[in-house]
Amino acid sequence: MTLVWTASGVMLLVAAVLTTYRALRGPTTLDRLVGMDTLLALTICGLAVWVAATYDTTVVPAIVALSLVSFIGTISVARFRVRDDR
């Protein structure tokens, strides 16, 4: 099972690097918003892999809190986003 946890962690790390590039390089604020939301989702997935690998359930409230912050933040930014000038 260690190979599965390692492969999951590596795939999440590669996805985070690619998403960080997209968030920093995005031509519009909406691209950056999607990139940051994806980074939060990858963080939540990384914590879930950690919980599954170590059987340590003390991190579960952090996963719930990050999920709520991500949802509320995305909704609020998308609601009040200003149109980009081209």
LUMSEZA-387334 format. One record per atom (N, C-alpha, C, O): x, y, z; residue in three letters. Coordinates in steps of 0.02 Angstrom, whole numbers, padded with zeros to 5 digits, always signed. Layout:
BEGIN
XYZALA ...
END
This chain:
BEGIN
+00040-00060+00000MET +00000+00000+00000MET +00043+00063+00000MET +00019+00116-00020MET +00104+00058+00022THR +00147+00117+00024THR +00157+00145-00046THR +00163+00205-00055THR +00160+00101-00096LEU +00168+00124-00165LEU +00107+00165-00187LEU +00115+00214-00223LEU +00048+00146-00166VAL -00013+00183-00183VAL -00012+00252-00152VAL -00028+00302-00185VAL +00007+00257-00088TRP +00009+00322-00055TRP +00062+00367-00086TRP +00051+00426-00096TRP +00119+00338-00103THR +00173+00376-00135THR +00152+00401-00203THR +00163+00458-00221THR +00121+00357-00242ALA +00098+00377-00309ALA +00044+00431-00304ALA +00044+00477-00345ALA +00000+00426-00256SER -00051+00477-00246SER -00020+00544-00228SER -00039+00596-00255SER +00028+00542-00183GLY +00061+00604-00164GLY +00099+00636-00221GLY +00097+00697-00229GLY +00133+00596-00262VAL +00171+00622-00318VAL +00123+00652-00370VAL +00137+00706-00397VAL +00069+00618-00384MET +00020+00645-00432MET -00011+00710-00407MET -00022+00756-00447MET -00026+00714-00342LEU -00053+00776-00315LEU -00001+00832-00317LEU -00018+00890-00330LEU +00062+00816-00306LEU +00115+00866-00309LEU +00124+00892-00380LEU +00131+00953-00390LEU +00123+00848-00429VAL +00129+00869-00499VAL +00069+00913-00519VAL +00077+00964-00553VAL +00010+00893-00498ALA -00050+00933-00512ALA -00045+01001-00479ALA -00066+01051-00508ALA -00018+01004-00419ALA -00011+01068-00384ALA +00039+01114-00419ALA +00028+01174-00424ALA +00093+01086-00444VAL +00142+01126-00480VAL +00112+01154-00544VAL +00121+01213-00560VAL +00077+01112-00582LEU +00045+01135-00644LEU -00009+01187-00630LEU -00017+01235-00668LEU -00046+01177-00577THR -00099+01224-00559THR -00070+01290-00536THR -00097+01343-00551THR -00015+01288-00499THR +00019+01349-00478THR +00043+01389-00538THR +00037+01450-00539THR +00070+01355-00587TYR +00091+01388-00648TYR +00032+01422-00682TYR +00037+01479-00704TYR -00024+01387-00686ARG -00084+01415-00717ARG -00111+01475-00677ARG -00133+01524-00706ARG -00108+01470-00612ALA -00133+01525-00570ALA -00089+01587-00575ALA -00114+01643-00575ALA -00024+01577-00580LEU +00022+01634-00586LEU +00023+01663-00656LEU +00033+01723-00665LEU +00013+01621-00706ARG +00019+01642-00775ARG -00047+01662-00807ARG -00048+01690-00861ARG -00103+01647-00774GLY -00169+01658-00802GLY -00180+01729-00828GLY -00164+01777-00793GLY -00206+01735-00888PRO -00214+01802-00915PRO -00272+01841-00883PRO -00272+01903-00885PRO -00320+01807-00855THR -00377+01842-00824THR -00382+01824-00750THR -00352+01776-00727THR -00420+01864-00715THR -00430+01850-00644THR -00471+01787-00633THR -00464+01753-00582THR -00514+01771-00681LEU -00553+01710-00675LEU -00508+01649-00680LEU -00520+01599-00646LEU -00457+01651-00723ASP -00409+01596-00726ASP -00372+01589-00660ASP -00360+01533-00637ASP -00354+01644-00630ARG -00320+01642-00566ARG -00365+01616-00511ARG -00344+01579-00467ARG -00429+01634-00514LEU -00477+01610-00465LEU -00485+01534-00470LEU -00486+01500-00420LEU -00492+01510-00530VAL -00498+01437-00540VAL -00434+01402-00518VAL -00438+01348-00489VAL -00376+01431-00531GLY -00313+01402-00509GLY -00308+01398-00433GLY -00286+01347-00406GLY -00327+01451-00399MET -00323+01450-00326MET -00374+01403-00296MET -00361+01370-00246MET -00433+01399-00326ASP -00483+01352-00302ASP -00459+01280-00312ASP -00470+01237-00270ASP -00427+01267-00368THR -00400+01201-00381THR -00343+01184-00332THR -00337+01127-00310THR -00302+01234-00315LEU -00249+01222-00266LEU -00279+01204-00197LEU -00253+01161-00162LEU -00332+01238-00178LEU -00364+01220-00115LEU -00394+01149-00118LEU -00389+01112-00070LEU -00423+01131-00175ALA -00450+01064-00182ALA -00394+01012-00179ALA -00402+00958-00150ALA -00337+01027-00209LEU -00280+00981-00206LEU -00252+00976-00135LEU -00230+00922-00115LEU -00254+01030-00098THR -00233+01028-00028THR -00280+00983+00013THR -00257+00943+00054THR -00344+00989+00000ILE -00393+00947+00034ILE -00381+00874+00016ILE -00384+00830+00060ILE -00369+00860-00047CYS -00355+00791-00068CYS -00290+00765-00037CYS -00287+00707-00017CYS -00240+00808-00032GLY -00178+00788+00001GLY -00187+00770+00074GLY -00159+00722+00099GLY -00228+00810+00108LEU -00243+00794+00178LEU -00283+00730+00184LEU -00273+00691+00231LEU -00328+00718+00137ALA -00367+00656+00138ALA -00321+00595+00126ALA -00331+00543+00157ALA -00273+00602+00082VAL -00224+00547+00071VAL -00183+00536+00135VAL -00169+00480+00153VAL -00165+00591+00168TRP -00128+00585+00231TRP -00169+00547+00284TRP -00143+00504+00319TRP -00233+00565+00289VAL -00277+00531+00337VAL -00282+00457+00321VAL -00280+00415+00366VAL -00290+00441+00257ALA -00296+00371+00238ALA -00231+00332+00248ALA -00232+00273+00265ALA -00175+00365+00239ALA -00111+00330+00245ALA -00091+00320+00318ALA -00061+00269+00335ALA -00107+00368+00361THR -00083+00364+00430THR -00137+00344+00481THR -00121+00334+00539THR -00198+00339+00459TYR -00255+00325+00503TYR -00261+00377+00559TYR -00285+00361+00613TYR -00240+00438+00545ASP -00242+00492+00593ASP -00303+00536+00577ASP -00301+00575+00529ASP -00355+00530+00616THR -00417+00566+00600THR -00420+00635+00631THR -00472+00668+00626THR -00367+00659+00662THR -00369+00725+00691THR -00367+00780+00639THR -00379+00838+00654THR -00351+00762+00577VAL -00346+00811+00523VAL -00414+00822+00489VAL -00422+00869+00450VAL -00463+00780+00503VAL -00528+00784+00470VAL -00562+00851+00482VAL -00592+00878+00434VAL -00561+00881+00541PRO -00591+00948+00548PRO -00557+01001+00504PRO -00590+01047+00481PRO -00493+00994+00494ALA -00458+01040+00449ALA -00482+01032+00377ALA -00488+01081+00340ALA -00496+00971+00357ILE -00522+00958+00290ILE -00591+00991+00282ILE -00605+01023+00231ILE -00633+00984+00332VAL -00700+01015+00330VAL -00694+01091+00329VAL -00729+01124+00291VAL -00650+01119+00370ALA -00641+01191+00372ALA -00615+01218+00306ALA -00639+01270+00282ALA -00566+01185+00277LEU -00540+01206+00212LEU -00593+01201+00158LEU -00596+01244+00114LEU -00635+01151+00161SER -00689+01144+00112SER -00738+01203+00117SER -00759+01231+00066SER -00756+01221+00178LEU -00801+01277+00188LEU -00770+01343+00166LEU -00802+01384+00133LEU -00708+01354+00184VAL -00673+01416+00164VAL -00667+01420+00088VAL -00676+01473+00059VAL -00651+01365+00057SER -00644+01363-00016SER -00710+01379-00050SER -00712+01419-00097SER -00763+01349-00026PHE -00829+01361-00056PHE -00851+01433-00047PHE -00871+01466-00096PHE -00847+01459+00013ILE -00869+01527+00027ILE -00825+01577-00011ILE -00850+01626-00038ILE -00760+01566-00012GLY -00715+01611-00047GLY -00727+01612-00122GLY -00727+01666-00152GLY -00738+01555-00151THR -00750+01552-00223THR -00816+01586-00241THR -00820+01622-00290THR -00867+01574-00202ILE -00932+01604-00215ILE -00928+01680-00208ILE -00955+01717-00250ILE -00895+01704-00156SER -00892+01777-00145SER -00850+01812-00198SER -00868+01866-00221SER -00794+01783-00218VAL -00753+01814-00270VAL -00788+01811-00337VAL -00785+01860-00375VAL -00820+01756-00353ALA -00855+01751-00417ALA -00914+01799-00420ALA -00932+01823-00474ALA -00945+01812-00364ARG -01003+01856-00362ARG -00983+01929-00374ARG -01019+01965-00408ARG -00927+01950-00345PHE -00908+02020-00350PHE -00848+02032-00395PHE -00813+02082-00389PHE -00837+01987-00441ARG -00780+01994-00487ARG -00793+02051-00536ARG -00849+02057-00562ARG -00742+02091-00549VAL -00746+02146-00596VAL -00721+02121-00663VAL -00673+02082-00666VAL -00753+02142-00717ARG -00733+02122-00785ARG -00662+02145-00799ARG -00643+02201-00782ARG -00623+02101-00831ASP -00554+02118-00850ASP -00554+02161-00913ASP -00595+02151-00958ASP -00509+02210-00915ASP -00500+02251-00975ASP -00450+02217-01020ASP -00398+02192-00998ASP -00465+02216-01084ARG -00419+02184-01132ARG -00380+02236-01168ARG -00339+02219-01210ARG 
END
